[in-house]
Amino acid sequence: MSSTPPPSATSPETASGAVLIRSAADVSDLVNSGTARGRHARMIVIIALGGIFLDAYDLSSLAYGLPDITKQFGLSSAMAGLVTASISVGSLLGALIGGWLVDRIGRYRVFMANMLFFVVTALVCAVAQDAWTLIVARFVMGIGVGMDIPVAIAFLAEFSRLRGKGSKGSRTAAWSPAWYAATSGCYLVIMLLYFLLPDAQLGWLWRFTVGFGAVPALVVLLLRRRYMNESPTWAADQGDLEGAARILRQSYGVDARVADDVPARAPRPPRPGLASYARLFTPPYRARTIQSVTVGVAETFGYNAVAFGLPIIIATLMTQGPLTTIASSFALNLVFALTGGLLGIRWASTKGAWPMMTLGFAIQLVAITLLGLIGQPSGTAVVTAGILMLGAFMFAQGFGPGAHIMSYASLGFPTSMRGVSIGFNQAVLRLGSTLTLFFFPVLSSGLGTDVYWVILAAPVLGLTALLVKRWEPVGFDADAEERARPAPETAAHSGTAEHSGKH
């Protein structure tokens, strides 16, 4: 595996120690090499993960409260599914719009704008007096969630080095433990409120849980205002070398300067329109897009059915009481999923995304098969075995598909189209989430434990997509690939072979 050339190879230092920038490639190489480091850059990564934390908290905050909502508002199973799925419908729309805006107007502006969605809608959900108010508020909240993920993942990729400790692969994988920390935190809030609220007021538990989401949203918003900055590679890609140099000085502490013989602002490339989504289906990106979407659909179907369905599975299929249901859901997310996610960060740079995703789907295949064979558990030992199988599924999710679907959606695509690649990927995944969250309560009530055989389709699909084409995105420099490609008119004559990305 070849290493990224040091910045001095393309951006020589002056006698005063300043690093000269002549092109967007110099900025990309400076970040990729790991030479550019700084406290603000690390804070930007942490804040981006804070956005992921909020996304997961808001998506899972109704997981336990759905029975109480159904009872309070007198909902049918179809309406209950609509309440659950409304946030995913909103996030589908938000992902498409957000992915396009991230590439068109920049990462910073989108990042700063969407936090208001979380604060306002969390409070509206908490005081909703009817089902339709709750559905609309969760839908708008979903738009914020959908917009946040493309920009957060873009920041994780573009404020990280290409390889080694703190690499793009490790930091995009970090979205996974941030997600599970949020779901664990959500269940911890539920557990604390369960003990604090009088028995007569437990029906209000879901309102406090959803409303509490406004608190961390305000914290992240304040931190963003202080530390956030535009991605230097995006600014350089837009022809603003002076702006990229300023960001490198502010966020990385690197004395970057535009060379005197280079204009500070190069001709600006055309702003991407919605048609930029069509580029995802041109070589060499078509195969990557199809594979990333396929493994993503498999991951999101399995995860939503199991993780968001944990309260239903434990309470209904395993016939456990409310305290056992809350405690088990909390433990499964904290002990198994979060631990797996942390290992996913550690293994991303050394083992890569493909081996970890393949192993993760294989473990999930075994776990769901055993749950299907167990069926309706009877006796403490069998119930414990069933919960451990759920734990194995969540652990594999953490280090495998859960950690690396973002690597597939982002690292195989250059800065100029990273937003739309993540946005399109997330939109398709949210469609899968919507269908899963809507139909899972119906399927679980109608099929009982036979629902496991439906969930089994997820790891089967994921393994099939990975085995058809072994594509490794971790450590791959998509910006360098794009710069090396012939101009469109040249490519039309010579032909452009699709880069396999295997290294």
Backbone torsions as a table, in degrees:
resi	resn	phi	psi	omega
1	MET	NA	120.7	-178.3
2	SER	-75.7	147.1	-180.0
3	SER	-90.9	156.5	177.8
4	THR	-69.9	134.4	-179.9
5	PRO	-61.2	141.8	179.8
6	PRO	-64.3	156.2	-176.1
7	PRO	-57.1	-31.5	-177.4
8	SER	-63.2	-21.1	-179.1
9	ALA	-71.0	-28.0	-178.1
10	THR	-123.1	-22.9	-177.2
11	SER	-126.9	78.0	-174.1
12	PRO	-63.3	148.7	177.5
13	GLU	-84.2	146.6	174.7
14	THR	-83.1	176.1	179.2
15	ALA	-62.2	-28.5	-180.0
16	SER	-82.7	-3.7	179.7
17	GLY	95.9	-3.8	178.3
18	ALA	-70.8	143.7	177.8
19	VAL	-95.7	123.4	-178.0
20	LEU	-86.7	136.7	179.8
21	ILE	-115.7	130.8	179.5
22	ARG	-119.5	-14.3	-176.0
23	SER	-158.9	170.3	175.4
24	ALA	-63.1	-30.4	178.3
25	ALA	-62.4	-36.8	178.6
26	ASP	-62.9	-41.7	179.6
27	VAL	-65.2	-45.9	179.6
28	SER	-60.8	-44.4	-179.5
29	ASP	-66.2	-34.9	179.8
30	LEU	-64.4	-43.8	178.0
31	VAL	-71.0	-45.0	-176.7
32	ASN	-62.9	-33.1	-176.7
33	SER	-71.6	-20.6	-177.3
34	GLY	87.2	-0.8	178.6
35	THR	-66.6	-37.7	179.7
36	ALA	-82.6	108.5	178.7
37	ARG	-135.0	153.4	178.8
38	GLY	-174.3	158.9	-177.3
39	ARG	-64.5	-40.5	-179.6
40	HIS	-65.5	-37.3	178.6
41	ALA	-62.5	-41.3	177.4
42	ARG	-66.1	-37.0	177.8
43	MET	-65.2	-36.3	178.7
44	ILE	-63.2	-39.8	176.7
45	VAL	-62.7	-44.1	-180.0
46	ILE	-63.8	-41.8	180.0
47	ILE	-66.7	-38.7	176.6
48	ALA	-60.7	-40.8	176.6
49	LEU	-67.4	-30.7	174.7
50	GLY	-62.4	-35.8	175.4
51	GLY	-64.4	-42.4	176.6
52	ILE	-61.4	-40.1	178.1
53	PHE	-56.8	-46.0	-179.7
54	LEU	-65.9	-39.4	178.0
55	ASP	-56.5	-49.0	-176.5
56	ALA	-67.8	-40.4	-179.9
57	TYR	-60.8	-47.3	-177.7
58	ASP	-67.1	-35.4	179.5
59	LEU	-69.4	-31.7	-174.8
60	SER	-101.4	-3.0	-172.2
61	SER	-67.5	-18.7	178.3
62	LEU	-99.9	2.1	-173.3
63	ALA	-57.8	-43.6	-178.5
64	TYR	-83.7	-30.6	-171.5
65	GLY	-83.2	-3.1	-175.6
66	LEU	-57.1	-42.4	177.7
67	PRO	-59.0	-39.5	179.2
68	ASP	-68.6	-38.9	177.6
69	ILE	-63.8	-44.4	178.9
70	THR	-58.0	-41.9	-178.7
71	LYS	-70.8	-46.2	-176.1
72	GLN	-64.6	-39.3	-176.2
73	PHE	-99.7	2.3	178.9
74	GLY	58.8	50.6	-173.1
75	LEU	-88.7	146.3	168.2
76	SER	-77.2	170.4	179.6
77	SER	-64.0	-33.9	178.4
78	ALA	-67.2	-41.5	178.3
79	MET	-68.3	-36.7	176.1
80	ALA	-62.2	-40.4	175.9
81	GLY	-64.2	-35.5	178.7
82	LEU	-67.6	-40.4	175.7
83	VAL	-59.0	-45.4	-178.3
84	THR	-67.7	-41.1	-172.4
85	ALA	-84.3	-13.5	-173.8
86	SER	-59.8	-36.7	-179.6
87	ILE	-67.7	-32.4	178.2
88	SER	-72.2	-35.4	176.2
89	VAL	-62.6	-44.9	177.5
90	GLY	-63.0	-39.9	-178.6
91	SER	-69.2	-28.4	175.2
92	LEU	-62.2	-49.2	179.0
93	LEU	-64.7	-42.9	-179.5
94	GLY	-63.1	-36.1	179.9
95	ALA	-65.4	-43.2	179.9
96	LEU	-64.9	-46.4	179.9
97	ILE	-68.7	-46.2	-177.6
98	GLY	-63.9	-41.4	179.2
99	GLY	-60.4	-40.7	178.2
100	TRP	-68.3	-45.0	-179.1
101	LEU	-65.0	-35.4	179.9
102	VAL	-58.9	-40.5	178.9
103	ASP	-81.0	-27.2	-174.1
104	ARG	-85.0	-48.3	-175.0
105	ILE	-112.4	-4.3	175.7
106	GLY	109.7	158.4	-178.0
107	ARG	-70.1	-42.3	-172.6
108	TYR	-61.7	-47.7	-175.4
109	ARG	-63.7	-42.5	179.5
110	VAL	-66.6	-41.2	-178.5
111	PHE	-60.8	-40.9	-177.3
112	MET	-74.6	-31.0	-174.1
113	ALA	-77.4	-38.3	-167.6
114	ASN	-77.2	-11.3	-177.9
115	MET	-66.7	-27.4	178.9
116	LEU	-63.5	-28.4	176.6
117	PHE	-56.9	-43.5	-174.2
118	PHE	-68.7	-43.2	-175.8
119	VAL	-65.9	-53.5	-174.1
120	VAL	-66.6	-48.2	-174.4
121	THR	-69.7	-30.8	176.9
122	ALA	-61.8	-40.9	-179.7
123	LEU	-71.4	-38.1	178.0
124	VAL	-64.2	-43.2	178.0
125	CYS	-59.0	-40.5	-175.6
126	ALA	-64.8	-28.7	-176.7
127	VAL	-109.4	9.9	-177.6
128	ALA	-58.5	134.4	-178.4
129	GLN	-104.6	-3.2	177.1
130	ASP	-151.2	165.3	-174.0
131	ALA	-65.1	-38.1	-175.8
132	TRP	-69.7	-34.7	174.2
133	THR	-62.0	-43.1	178.6
134	LEU	-63.7	-42.6	-179.1
135	ILE	-63.5	-45.9	-178.9
136	VAL	-65.3	-43.2	-180.0
137	ALA	-63.4	-41.3	178.3
138	ARG	-68.2	-32.8	176.8
139	PHE	-63.9	-46.5	179.4
140	VAL	-66.1	-39.5	175.1
141	MET	-58.1	-39.9	179.1
142	GLY	-62.6	-35.3	176.4
143	ILE	-59.1	-43.0	177.1
144	GLY	-63.1	-42.5	177.8
145	VAL	-61.3	-45.9	-178.8
146	GLY	-63.5	-37.5	178.3
147	MET	-72.0	-30.9	-173.3
148	ASP	-73.3	-38.4	-173.1
149	ILE	-64.7	-46.6	178.4
150	PRO	-58.5	-40.8	-177.4
151	VAL	-74.5	-36.8	179.1
152	ALA	-64.8	-45.2	179.9
153	ILE	-66.8	-37.1	176.9
154	ALA	-61.2	-41.8	177.2
155	PHE	-63.9	-43.1	179.8
156	LEU	-60.0	-38.7	-179.0
157	ALA	-75.9	-36.5	-169.9
158	GLU	-95.5	-3.4	172.1
159	PHE	-113.0	29.0	-177.5
160	SER	-134.8	154.4	176.9
161	ARG	-73.8	166.2	-175.7
162	LEU	-74.5	-42.1	-176.3
163	ARG	-137.7	166.7	177.3
164	GLY	86.9	-165.9	-178.6
165	LYS	-63.9	134.0	-177.6
166	GLY	72.0	28.8	-177.5
167	SER	-77.0	170.7	176.7
168	LYS	-59.1	-41.4	179.1
169	GLY	-62.1	-43.3	-179.5
170	SER	-66.9	-41.4	-174.6
171	ARG	-77.9	-32.3	173.3
172	THR	-70.4	-31.9	174.7
173	ALA	-67.9	-23.6	-178.8
174	ALA	-65.8	-16.1	177.1
175	TRP	-61.5	-28.3	-176.3
176	SER	-67.2	-54.9	177.0
177	PRO	-64.1	-29.5	175.6
178	ALA	-63.0	-38.7	178.4
179	TRP	-64.7	-46.2	-177.1
180	TYR	-73.4	-30.3	173.2
181	ALA	-62.2	-38.0	179.1
182	ALA	-67.9	-45.4	179.3
183	THR	-65.7	-36.4	175.4
184	SER	-65.2	-42.3	178.1
185	GLY	-62.7	-36.4	178.0
186	CYS	-62.3	-46.4	179.0
187	TYR	-68.0	-30.4	175.8
188	LEU	-65.9	-42.5	176.2
189	VAL	-59.9	-44.1	179.0
190	ILE	-60.8	-43.1	-178.0
191	MET	-65.3	-43.1	179.2
192	LEU	-63.6	-43.7	178.8
193	LEU	-66.1	-32.1	178.6
194	TYR	-59.5	-39.3	179.9
195	PHE	-81.9	-29.1	-176.4
196	LEU	-81.3	-34.9	-176.7
197	LEU	-79.1	141.7	172.5
198	PRO	-62.4	153.6	-177.9
199	ASP	-55.1	-36.0	-177.7
200	ALA	-69.2	-17.4	-177.3
201	GLN	-107.5	8.4	-177.8
202	LEU	-64.3	-22.2	176.1
203	GLY	-65.4	-17.3	177.9
204	TRP	-90.2	-1.2	-174.9
205	LEU	-56.7	-41.8	-177.8
206	TRP	-64.5	-32.2	-179.9
207	ARG	-66.8	-44.7	178.5
208	PHE	-64.4	-39.2	-178.6
209	THR	-64.2	-47.3	179.9
210	VAL	-66.7	-44.3	-178.7
211	GLY	-63.9	-31.6	179.9
212	PHE	-61.8	-23.1	179.2
213	GLY	-60.1	-20.4	178.6
214	ALA	-70.1	-25.3	-176.4
215	VAL	-68.3	-57.4	177.3
216	PRO	-63.1	-27.4	178.0
217	ALA	-63.4	-40.7	177.5
218	LEU	-65.6	-39.2	178.7
219	VAL	-62.0	-48.0	-179.7
220	VAL	-63.2	-38.5	179.6
221	LEU	-61.5	-42.8	179.2
222	LEU	-66.0	-41.2	178.7
223	LEU	-65.6	-38.1	179.4
224	ARG	-62.6	-39.8	-178.7
225	ARG	-64.2	-30.3	-176.8
226	ARG	-86.4	-42.1	-169.1
227	TYR	-107.8	-20.4	-168.2
228	MET	-69.3	147.8	177.4
229	ASN	-146.2	164.7	176.8
230	GLU	-71.3	155.2	174.5
231	SER	-68.5	125.2	-179.2
232	PRO	-64.4	-33.6	179.8
233	THR	-69.9	-35.2	176.7
234	TRP	-66.8	-44.7	180.0
235	ALA	-59.5	-44.8	179.3
236	ALA	-65.1	-37.8	-179.8
237	ASP	-65.2	-24.9	177.3
238	GLN	-86.0	2.4	179.8
239	GLY	90.7	0.6	-177.8
240	ASP	-93.2	76.8	-179.1
241	LEU	-67.9	-35.4	178.8
242	GLU	-64.2	-41.5	177.1
243	GLY	-64.7	-40.3	178.1
244	ALA	-63.3	-41.7	178.8
245	ALA	-63.8	-40.4	179.1
246	ARG	-63.2	-41.2	178.6
247	ILE	-64.3	-40.8	178.6
248	LEU	-62.8	-36.2	177.6
249	ARG	-70.6	-42.2	-175.6
250	GLN	-74.6	-45.1	-172.1
251	SER	-93.1	-26.8	-176.6
252	TYR	-110.9	-15.6	-176.5
253	GLY	73.3	19.1	178.6
254	VAL	-94.9	129.1	179.8
255	ASP	-78.9	74.5	-177.8
256	ALA	-89.2	134.0	179.9
257	ARG	-135.5	144.2	175.2
258	VAL	-76.5	130.5	179.6
259	ALA	-58.6	145.4	-175.3
260	ASP	-61.3	-29.0	-176.2
261	ASP	-87.5	8.7	-178.8
262	VAL	-121.7	131.0	176.3
263	PRO	-62.4	140.6	-177.8
264	ALA	-62.9	-30.9	178.2
265	ARG	-126.0	109.3	178.0
266	ALA	-75.8	166.9	175.9
267	PRO	-54.1	130.5	-175.8
268	ARG	-77.4	132.0	177.0
269	PRO	-67.3	158.5	178.0
270	PRO	-57.7	137.4	177.4
271	ARG	-66.6	133.8	-177.8
272	PRO	-66.9	133.6	173.8
273	GLY	-97.7	-176.7	179.6
274	LEU	-63.3	-21.3	177.7
275	ALA	-67.0	-13.0	179.4
276	SER	-63.3	-20.2	175.5
277	TYR	-63.3	-27.8	179.8
278	ALA	-66.0	-25.2	-180.0
279	ARG	-64.5	-23.9	178.4
280	LEU	-62.0	-20.1	-176.0
281	PHE	-110.3	26.7	171.8
282	THR	-114.6	152.1	177.8
283	PRO	-62.1	143.8	2.9
284	PRO	-94.2	15.5	-170.7
285	TYR	-91.8	-16.2	-174.0
286	ARG	-59.5	-51.0	-177.8
287	ALA	-63.1	-37.6	179.8
288	ARG	-67.1	-41.1	179.4
289	THR	-62.3	-48.0	-178.5
290	ILE	-62.4	-43.5	-178.9
291	GLN	-67.9	-42.6	-178.8
292	SER	-64.5	-37.5	178.4
293	VAL	-69.5	-40.6	-177.9
294	THR	-65.1	-48.6	179.1
295	VAL	-67.6	-30.1	177.6
296	GLY	-67.5	-41.9	177.2
297	VAL	-62.7	-43.0	178.2
298	ALA	-61.1	-44.6	-178.9
299	GLU	-64.4	-46.4	-174.3
300	THR	-72.2	-32.9	177.1
301	PHE	-65.0	-48.7	179.7
302	GLY	-65.0	-43.1	-176.8
303	TYR	-66.3	-46.6	-178.9
304	ASN	-64.0	-38.8	179.8
305	ALA	-65.7	-41.5	-175.9
306	VAL	-88.9	-54.1	-173.6
307	ALA	-68.4	-52.7	179.1
308	PHE	-73.2	-21.2	177.9
309	GLY	-90.0	2.9	-177.5
310	LEU	-53.9	-48.4	179.2
311	PRO	-58.2	-38.7	179.3
312	ILE	-69.2	-43.9	-179.1
313	ILE	-62.1	-47.4	-175.8
314	ILE	-72.6	-42.6	-176.9
315	ALA	-75.2	-42.0	-173.7
316	THR	-93.5	-56.5	-175.5
317	LEU	-73.9	-27.0	178.9
318	MET	-108.5	3.6	174.7
319	THR	47.9	53.2	177.4
320	GLN	-106.8	156.2	-179.4
321	GLY	-74.4	173.7	-174.7
322	PRO	-62.7	-42.8	-178.6
323	LEU	-65.9	-42.6	177.0
324	THR	-63.0	-38.2	179.3
325	THR	-62.9	-48.5	-180.0
326	ILE	-63.7	-48.6	-177.0
327	ALA	-63.0	-41.4	-179.5
328	SER	-66.6	-43.1	178.8
329	SER	-62.4	-41.8	177.9
330	PHE	-62.7	-47.4	-177.8
331	ALA	-65.1	-40.3	-179.0
332	LEU	-64.2	-38.9	178.3
333	ASN	-72.8	-43.0	-175.2
334	LEU	-75.9	-50.6	-173.3
335	VAL	-76.8	-44.5	-173.3
336	PHE	-93.2	-57.3	-174.2
337	ALA	-67.2	-46.2	-178.5
338	LEU	-65.6	-41.6	177.4
339	THR	-60.8	-45.1	177.2
340	GLY	-61.0	-40.2	179.3
341	GLY	-63.5	-39.9	177.7
342	LEU	-65.2	-38.2	175.4
343	LEU	-66.5	-34.0	177.5
344	GLY	-60.2	-39.5	175.9
345	ILE	-62.8	-46.4	-176.1
346	ARG	-63.9	-38.7	-174.6
347	TRP	-89.3	-11.4	-173.5
348	ALA	-58.4	-48.2	-175.1
349	SER	-76.3	-27.6	-175.8
350	THR	-92.8	-35.9	-175.6
351	LYS	-106.9	-22.4	179.8
352	GLY	87.9	170.6	-176.5
353	ALA	-80.5	-41.3	-173.9
354	TRP	-60.4	-49.8	-179.8
355	PRO	-61.9	-38.5	-177.6
356	MET	-70.3	-39.7	177.8
357	MET	-66.4	-41.4	-179.8
358	THR	-62.8	-46.2	178.6
359	LEU	-63.6	-40.8	-179.4
360	GLY	-62.2	-46.7	178.4
361	PHE	-63.7	-35.8	179.9
362	ALA	-65.1	-42.5	177.9
363	ILE	-64.5	-40.7	178.8
364	GLN	-63.9	-36.8	177.6
365	LEU	-59.3	-45.8	179.7
366	VAL	-66.1	-44.7	-176.6
367	ALA	-62.4	-46.7	-178.5
368	ILE	-68.6	-36.9	176.8
369	THR	-60.0	-45.1	179.5
370	LEU	-65.8	-37.7	176.9
371	LEU	-63.8	-39.8	177.0
372	GLY	-63.7	-37.9	179.1
373	LEU	-71.7	-34.6	177.9
374	ILE	-66.4	-41.6	-179.4
375	GLY	67.5	-135.0	179.6
376	GLN	-79.3	108.9	-175.6
377	PRO	-71.9	143.8	175.2
378	SER	-134.2	130.6	-178.0
379	GLY	95.2	150.1	-175.9
380	THR	-60.4	-42.1	-176.4
381	ALA	-63.6	-42.2	-177.8
382	VAL	-71.7	-39.4	176.5
383	VAL	-61.4	-43.7	178.4
384	THR	-61.2	-42.0	178.3
385	ALA	-62.2	-40.3	178.7
386	GLY	-63.8	-43.1	179.3
387	ILE	-66.0	-36.3	177.0
388	LEU	-65.7	-34.9	176.3
389	MET	-66.1	-39.3	173.7
390	LEU	-61.6	-39.0	176.9
391	GLY	-63.2	-41.1	178.2
392	ALA	-62.9	-40.7	177.2
393	PHE	-60.0	-47.1	-177.8
394	MET	-67.6	-37.5	178.0
395	PHE	-63.1	-46.3	178.3
396	ALA	-64.5	-36.1	176.5
397	GLN	-60.6	-41.4	-175.7
398	GLY	-62.7	-48.2	-176.4
399	PHE	-92.3	-15.1	-174.9
400	GLY	-104.7	-107.5	-175.3
401	PRO	-61.6	-36.0	-179.8
402	GLY	-62.8	-39.4	-177.9
403	ALA	-75.1	-35.4	-163.6
404	HIS	-111.1	0.1	175.9
405	ILE	-63.1	-30.2	178.3
406	MET	-72.8	-29.5	175.0
407	SER	-62.9	-43.8	179.4
408	TYR	-67.0	-33.9	-176.9
409	ALA	-80.6	-19.4	-171.4
410	SER	-121.9	-41.1	-168.5
411	LEU	-78.8	-16.8	177.2
412	GLY	-88.1	6.1	-175.2
413	PHE	-127.6	142.6	-177.2
414	PRO	-73.9	169.9	-179.5
415	THR	-54.6	-38.5	-174.9
416	SER	-64.0	-20.5	-178.5
417	MET	-133.6	15.3	-178.3
418	ARG	-65.7	-38.2	179.7
419	GLY	-62.4	-47.5	-178.2
420	VAL	-69.9	-31.9	178.9
421	SER	-65.5	-44.2	178.5
422	ILE	-69.8	-41.3	-179.0
423	GLY	-61.7	-45.6	178.8
424	PHE	-64.2	-45.0	178.7
425	ASN	-57.4	-46.7	-178.5
426	GLN	-67.6	-35.5	179.2
427	ALA	-62.7	-44.9	178.1
428	VAL	-64.6	-41.9	179.5
429	LEU	-64.0	-38.1	179.8
430	ARG	-68.8	-32.4	173.8
431	LEU	-61.8	-43.7	176.0
432	GLY	-62.7	-40.4	178.1
433	SER	-62.8	-43.1	-179.6
434	THR	-59.1	-48.4	-179.7
435	LEU	-64.7	-40.5	-179.8
436	THR	-64.9	-48.7	-177.7
437	LEU	-67.1	-29.8	179.2
438	PHE	-75.1	-44.3	-172.7
439	PHE	-90.3	-20.8	-175.4
440	PHE	-61.1	-46.1	176.5
441	PRO	-57.8	-37.0	179.4
442	VAL	-69.1	-45.4	-179.4
443	LEU	-65.4	-42.7	-177.8
444	SER	-66.5	-34.7	178.2
445	SER	-75.6	-30.1	-179.0
446	GLY	-86.3	-37.3	-176.0
447	LEU	-98.8	-18.4	-176.5
448	GLY	65.4	-137.7	-177.4
449	THR	-70.3	-13.1	175.8
450	ASP	-67.5	-10.1	177.7
451	VAL	-63.8	-23.1	178.1
452	TYR	-61.1	-34.0	-179.4
453	TRP	-69.8	-25.1	173.6
454	VAL	-73.4	-43.5	-179.9
455	ILE	-62.2	-28.9	-177.9
456	LEU	-58.2	-22.8	179.1
457	ALA	-62.1	-26.5	-176.7
458	ALA	-63.9	-58.5	179.3
459	PRO	-64.8	-30.3	177.7
460	VAL	-63.4	-45.6	179.0
461	LEU	-64.0	-43.6	-179.1
462	GLY	-62.4	-45.5	179.1
463	LEU	-63.2	-41.0	179.8
464	THR	-60.1	-46.2	-178.9
465	ALA	-63.7	-37.0	-179.2
466	LEU	-74.6	-36.7	-177.6
467	LEU	-76.4	-25.2	178.1
468	VAL	-65.7	-39.2	-178.9
469	LYS	-143.7	118.6	178.3
470	ARG	-87.9	95.5	179.9
471	TRP	-114.6	124.7	-177.8
472	GLU	-111.3	107.8	-178.4
473	PRO	-82.1	-24.2	-175.6
474	VAL	-68.6	128.2	-179.4
475	GLY	85.9	3.0	-177.9
476	PHE	-94.5	131.9	-178.8
477	ASP	-97.8	93.5	-177.7
478	ALA	-70.2	-29.9	178.0
479	ASP	-67.1	-41.6	177.8
480	ALA	-64.2	-38.1	177.8
481	GLU	-62.4	-43.3	-179.0
482	GLU	-64.8	-39.9	179.5
483	ARG	-66.6	-30.6	-177.1
484	ALA	-81.0	-14.2	-177.7
485	ARG	-72.9	146.1	177.3
486	PRO	-64.6	157.6	174.0
487	ALA	-61.6	153.3	-176.1
488	PRO	-52.2	-40.2	-177.8
489	GLU	-70.3	-32.7	177.1
490	THR	-70.4	-42.2	-178.9
491	ALA	-63.1	-31.8	-178.4
492	ALA	-64.2	-29.5	180.0
493	HIS	-88.7	-38.3	-173.7
494	SER	-92.0	-20.6	-176.2
495	GLY	83.6	144.0	-178.9
496	THR	-122.3	113.8	178.6
497	ALA	-79.2	141.4	179.8
498	GLU	-72.4	129.6	177.7
499	HIS	-76.2	128.8	-176.4
500	SER	-74.7	-26.2	-179.1
501	GLY	76.3	3.5	-176.6
502	LYS	-85.5	128.8	-178.6
503	HIS	-153.2	NA	NA
